[in-house]
Amino acid sequence: MRKSLRVAGIATACAVAGAALYGTGAATADNAAARHTAEPHNIGLLVGEIDDYYGAHQDAGGVWRSSPDSPYAKDLARIQAKAKKDIRKAAAHGAKSARHGKKPAIVLDVDDTSLLSFDYEKSTNYTYNGATWDAYVKEAKRPAVFGMPELVSYAKGKGIEVFFLTGLSEAQREGAVTNLARAGYDTQLDTKHVFTKNKTAPPAYLGHCATPAKWECTTVQFKEGTRKHIESTGYNIVGSFGDQVSDLAGGYADKTYKLPNPTYFVE
Ligand SMILES: [Mg+2]
């Protein structure tokens, strides 16, 4: 299930923490002494750290943006520079493997790998809701993740095929594809290049975990099974890009690239 392990109720947690702080008044000799506890990272501080990481700010329309000079953008740039080197090598090698009938390809996740959902995360206080998320996806107004359209253009220029593989539903395909085009992804965005999670009419290649009667595939099974299918149609996936570990596990990619995302976790 998408974002099932997300942090929820940050606003409530912060309000309670604030009340407790003001309720105690001046520190006594006893409670001023630092004691080690095994408590988790403080959620109020964590939100501030995440804001700093993304260079969070609101534009004139009130939309939350990440800054192109933020630590987040710099981390992305470093990963992308490495990926471009790998793509350049794979393309050179691919010229040989193409003779054996395999064309080099890359696979990209969509949410927070190709399209940035930071405005949704900030606006909802990092609290996922299926209905508001669906409306947000269908608005198709997300900006690109910094540098990713350029990475796609670079790969295309080297003769690499580009596929998108997303846990978004078939009903969200149009929103995703419209958004990808708007955000500057200059590549084929047809049904042969964009794979969604079609629970009502699952493809046969997903096997026993997905039948029209019941969908039981984990994210890893869905993504691994789809990559296996892509490779079976004549491609060698040289690079797989995702913001979640579950995007990348399971094989059928020569190299994997984990992009940063400290805002939610997908099993
Ligand atoms: Mg993602």
Boltz pocket constraint, residues with backbone or C-beta under 6 A from the ligand:
constraints:
  - pocket:
      binder: B
      contacts: [[A, 109], [A, 110], [A, 111], [A, 112], [A, 113], [A, 242], [A, 243], [A, 244]]
      max_distance: 6.0
